[in-house]
Amino acid sequence: MKRKLKLSRFFFLGTLLLALNACKEEEIVFPKIINTEVEVSEKRPTAKPSNLTFVSAFNQSIEIYWPALSDRVAKALLTYNEGNAVKNIEIQNFNEPLVLLLNEMKPYSFDLKYFTTDGTESKITTVKATPKPFEVDYKLDNILTDMVDGGVEFVFPKTLDRTLEYKIAYQKDGVSKENVLSGAAVDTVIIDKLYDETKVIDFSISIVDAELKKTATKVIQMAPGILPFKTLIPSFLFNTTSATTGAVTWDNTINEKITVKVDYLSNGMAKSAQVSSDAVSGLLSFEIGNNTTDLKVTLTGKEGISTVFVPLSEYTDKASWKITISDEQSGDGGGAAALIDNDINTFWHSDYGTPIPFPHWFIIDFGKERSLSKIGLIKRHNASNGFIAYNIEVSLDGTNFTTVANALAFDPTNGEWQDYLFSKVVEARYVRITMTKPKNDGDNFTHLGEFRAFGY
């Protein structure tokens, strides 16, 4: 009985040693089993890799680079599914990469098995990998766009050093245009001389890979960037400086020379004045008559492109305006009327006899509908407290108000006019200004020197 037990133990130990030896031999002969989802590289190895390496340099392909293998490994078998079919590829040359041209952009599962010269099989290595898309598709899907002065910019991601053809087709003033570029280093294309920043253009972009006979096309809609000189338009203001003289003023913040021409009718006669200047504070003065009408400005930038517009002018008929106010302090500053009396040395003050908490508000009634584009406020001349935030609303009927802007900042220590330019011209008869926040926490009162409005 004891002898049989010893024989059994000896047999078990022998079997175990043979198994261990077989495992060690397999490790020596066959590459290490990885069974994982690998990270696919875009860069091909420059030398023999130490591990099985998967590369996808776009174009929906995967290249498999082999590590150094034992001389006893005679071949390998790669198996994967392509649609409903099972693909089996036998590999005998491990000095060259295996290139797989795949039909889909999806994760693939590859089963790999090695064979020795005597037919011994390795265990199966399963690797999951996803190919990268076709280069033309990748470039279009990841294109960046931007507006530039008088044009648009398309930035394509850099990929392989291969020659591709780029075509950008669009309409300009009813005429078909096409820009065609070809090369391996193309990454930025600018379409310029597009001068209407308000017009959205359909750009049909095609990238052609002649080698692979692959074309990708995409339509991008965008408007060109505004020419710098046009950004100055909101700063143009017309004023009468005397009974016989008018002036157009502007702020030139672009450090470029511009040409300003004013055309107008004076007592029915056509007149004009013109100046070219790069001054930061621009001024064009001209003689006017008792009845100046149809005043227009033609502004020309360095590109030679011009735009015609009517400059802003301050509404000066304040005597016909009416004002309604949330509250006021009698006998201090002039009351509500002080806000529209054309005198910045008078002011309105909220009620502090019976303190009323914020918000405080006033409504201006112009008496008729106006095209409104800017309002201005100036602080009480002899105080530096009051409010620091306000809202603007407009209305056609005095009941239903639409918000123009909320939480605008006001500096009660700044003695200059503080204007707010609307993002677009609005039609309004009424303007409501609501003061929402005091400069000093705990204050219930506020005050203001004057209100003004601008339009076309």
Secondary structure, DSSP 8 states (H G I E B T S, - for coil): -HHHHHHHHHHHHHHHHHHHHHHHHHHHHS-----EE---BSS--SS--SS-EEE--STTEEEEE-----TTEEEEEEEEEETTEEEEEEE--TTS-EEEE-SSSS-EEEEEEEEETT--B---EEEEE-----HHHHHHHT-EEEEEBTEEEEE-----S--EEEEEEEEETTEEEEEEEEESS--EEEE-----TT--EEEEEEEEETTTTEEEEEEEEE--B--GGGGGGGG-EEEE-SSSEEEEEEE--S-S-EEEEEEEEETTEEEEEEEEE--SEEEEEEE--SSEEEEEEEEE-TTS-EEEE--EEE---GGG-EEEES---TTSTB-GGGGGSS-TT-BEE--TTTT--S-EEEEEEEEEEEEEEEEEEE--TT-S-SEEEEEEEEESSSSSEEEEEEEEE--TT--S-EEEEEEEEEEEEEEEEEEEEESSTT----EE-EEEEEE-
